[in-house]
Amino acid sequence: MTKQIAAIPGDGIGQEVLPAAIDVLEALDRDFEFVEGRAGNAVYEREGTPLPEETRELAREADATLFGAAGELAADIILPLRQDVESFANIRPARAYPGVDAVKPETDLVFVRENTQGVYAGFESDLTDDVATLTRLITKDASRKIAEYGFEYADEHDADRITVAHKANVMRKTDGLFVDTAAEVAEEMDVEYDEALIDALAMHLVLHPEDYDVIVTPNLAGDVLSDLAAGLVGGLGMLPSANVGDDNALFEPVHGSAPDIAGEGVANPSAMILSAAMMLEYFDYDEDGQRVRNAVETVLEDGPRTPDLGGDASTEEFTDAVLEQL
């Protein structure tokens, strides 16, 4: 059966890395229909909105969405899109790949981040010209859902260790609810896990990332800690991600639009292609997902490499090498 994929390039290098991922997907023996959606700064300048309702509807109706990159208006694009596909979990693997100069080559872990609440729920206000407030939202239902997903993900991927990250020693009500709910779920599912304060965890990740496997986190913590982990494995250009809901999902590289190199044809498409591999696994095309991942890893190790990895290959040359491996 044909899978309809909403393909939204967005800004900057999104216009270059998303076509690379589509080329890889089209090389597989799968029936995909790609429908392009408009979003980004240029769309805002033309239409007065960075995310037209037509694009939002496309994401809602598609079987999955591939998103390239967002620029200055990211909060007005990617956050609504994540809501449109009703994603509650943001999955961010951070691992060192062969051939990539990594600060900590032993890093191989996954963040399972709550994707709907926390400070990203958007409850901000101005009390006066000099005082602004932000309300942090945590609910038991959302905490239960991300804990169940994280523990199930760890089991499916044979994780050796599950860590629940929090700051309940300070945010006693909100993170307290998050931690208490995770404990209830762990007891019901007979899951062994440990807890870590977010600030201490940041330090330990830098020193000993090999000690961690699956980390379940609230929204903001997952965003910050996964970016920290990116620094251990060669940068944001190496991190794919999935935003998963009950019936829909969106896949995107963690990196931004990189306006300094946009249009030069030298962007590293690894994270975008690896995000497409996560989409394949979401569709239960596990063998194809692993084939794509293996092809990317071989090219990262043997070359050619893009300039951010010390080479001089173009985006197209890197993609062609991945296709040759497939």
N, C-alpha and C positions, 0 to 999 in steps of 0.2 A: 504494500500500500504506500502511496506517495506521502512523504512527509513534507509539509510546507514549512519553510524556514524563513522567518523575517530577518532580512539582512540589512542592518542599519550601520553604515560606515561612520557617521558622526563627523568629528573634526580631525584636522591635522593628519597624522599618520594612520588614523583609522581608515582613511580613504585608500591606503596602500596595503595595510596588513590584512584587512578583511577580504579583499579579492584574493590574496594569497591563500587564506584558509579555504575559501570557496573552491579554488583550483584543486586543492588537496582533496576536499570532500568529493568533488566531481570525478576524481580519479578512482574512487571506490565503486564497487558494484552495488550501489544503493540508489533508490529512487527518491531524490530530493528535488523539490521545487523551491528556488530562491526568489523571494519577492523583496525588492529594495524599498526601504523606508527612509524618509527624510528626517534629519535632526541635526542640530548644531548651530554654531554662530552664524554661518552663511544663511541658513534657513531663517534664523531670527531676523537678520537684516532684510530679507526679502518679504517675509510673511508676518513679522511681528510676534512670532512665537518660536522658541527653539525646538519645540516638540509638537507638531501638528496632531490634531485629534485622529486624523487618518492613520498616522504612524502608530499611535497608541492602540487603535483598533486592530491594526495589523498584528501587533505583538500579542494582543489578547486572543486573537483568533488563530494564530499560527501554532504549529506543534512545538516550536521552540524559536528562540531569537538569538542571533549572533550580533553582537554590538562591537564596533571598532574602538572608538575613543571619544571622550568628551573634553572640551576645552573649558573656557571661563564659565560657561553656563551648565557645568556638570550637574549641579544640584537640581537644576530645572529639567534635566534630561534623564539621567540614569536613575535617580531616586523614583520618579514617577513610573519609569519603565519597570523597575523592580516591583512596584506596587501593582502595575497592570497585569503582570504574570502571576501575581499573588505569591511571590517568593517569600518564604520565611527563613530559609537557610542560605547563607553565603559560604561556599566551600572554596578555600584558598590553599592549595598545596604549595609548599615551599621546599624545594629539594635542589641539591647541587647536581649539575649535569656534567658528564665527562667533556673535557675540552673547554670548560668555562672556568675562568679564574675566579674561584670562590674563596671568600674569607674563611668559611668553615665548610670544607667539602664533605664533611660527615653529616650535614644537615639533610633530613628527610622527614618532614612533618606536615601535618594538615591542620588548618584552622577551620573549625565549624562555628560560624559566627551568626548570632541571631540577627535577623535582617529587617525587622520592622519597627523596633521600639528604641528605647534608650534616648539619648539626646538627639538622635536623628529623626525622632517623631515630628519635630518641627514646631514645638510649642514654645515660641520665643515672643517676647513682648518688651516694649519700652515703658517703664514706669514713669520716667521723666527723661529730659534730654540727656541726663548724666547717668541714668541707671537703667540697665537692661537685664532681663531675666530669661532663664531657660529652664523649662520643666522637664525632668527626666522621667520617662514613663516605662515602668516595668510591670507586666501582668503575669499572673500565675499560668494562664493558658499558653502564652507565648514562650515562657520559660520552660514549661513542660514539653512543648512541641520541639524546641531546639535540643533539649536534653535527650528526648527519645530519639531524635534523628541522629544526634552525635554519637550516642551509645550504639545504635544500630549500625551506623557507618563504621565505627571502630570494629564491631564484630565482623561485618562483611569483609573488611580489609585486613583482618587478622592483626589488629593493632596490639602492641605489647603494653602500651600505657595510655590511659585516658586521664587528662588533666582538665579540671574545671577552673577557669580563671575568673577572678572577681576582686572587688575592693570592699568587701562587706564589713571590714573593720572600721571603715569611715562612712560609707554609704549603707548604713545598717538596714534601712527599710527596703531600698530598691535592690541592691545587690544581695542583701539578706534574703529577700524573697527569691531571687534567682538561685542562690546557693541552696536554700532549703528545698526548693522545688526539685532541683537536680538530685539532691539526696533522696527525696521520695521516689523519684523515677528509678534511680540506681537500685534502691531496695526492692522495688517491684520487679525490676528486670534482672535482679541478681548480678549486678555489674560492680566490679571493683574499679575504683577511680581514686585520684587524689585531688587536692585543691591547691591553688597557688594564688597568692596576692599578685595583682597585675604588675606592680612596680618591681617586686622581687623577681617575678617571672621574666621580665624584660632583661634583667641582668643575667639570669641563669641561661636564657636563650643565647645571649652573646657568648657566654663562657662555655656552655656545654649543650648545644642544640641536639646532640645525639641522644640526650636523656629523654627527649620528648617525642611523642608520636601523634596522637590526636588531641587537640586542645579545643575545648568547648568554651565559647566566650560570649559576653554581651556585645552589643553592636559596636560601639566606639572602640572598645578594647581590641576586638578582632581586627578592626581597620588598622589601628596603630601597630599592634604586634605583628601583623602579617607584613606590613611595610618594613618593620625592623628586620624580620626574617629575610625579606628580599635582599637586604644589604649583605646578608651572609652568603647568598648563593649567586651573586653576580648582578643584582639590580632588579628593578621592577619589570624590565623587559623579559624576565624569565618566569614570571608568575601568571598562570592562567587562573580562571575562577568560574564558578557556577553559582547562579542564583536559582534555587529550586523551590517550587511550590508543589501543591498536591497534584495539579493537573497540567502544569506548564513550567517553563524554565527559560532563563536567559543566561547566555555565556559570553564572557568578556575578558580581555586581558586586564590585569590590575593597573598597568601603566596608563599614563595620560596621553594627551594628543601630541606631545613633543613638537611644539611649533618651531623650535630652532632647526629641526631637520626635515620638517614636513615639506613634501614636494620634491625632495632630492632623490628619492628612490633608494635610500639606504637604510630604512627602518628595519629593525629586527622583527620578523613575523613570528618568532618562536612562541611567545605567549598566546598569540591569537590562534595559531594552529593547535597548540596544546589545549586551548579552550574548546576548539572544535572537537578534539579527541574526547574531552569530557562530555560534550554533547552526544557523541556516538555512544558512549557508555550509558548516558541517560536513556537513550533509546534501546538499551540492551544489545547494542552492537559492540560487545566487549572485545571481540577479536579484532575488528576494524580499529577500534580506539587504541588498542595496544600496538597494532601495525603502524599507525600514525605516530604514536609516541616513540616507537623504536626508530622510525625513519628520522625524526627530528633529532633524537639522541645521537644517531650515527653521524649526521651532518654536523652537529655541534662538536663532536669529537674529531672528525676527519676533515672538516671544512667542506665548502668554503664558509667563511664567517663574515658577518656584517661588521662595520667599523666599531660598533660598541663592544664587540667581543675581540677586538684587536686585528680584524681582517679588513679587506677592502671590497667584499662582495656586495652586490646590490640586493635589494629585497627580492627581485626577480631571480637572480642567480641562486640565492639561498633556497627559494621555493622550488626552483627547477631541480636542485640537488635532492630535496625531500621527495619530489615526485619520482626521481630516478630510483631512489631507495625503495619506494613503494612498488 
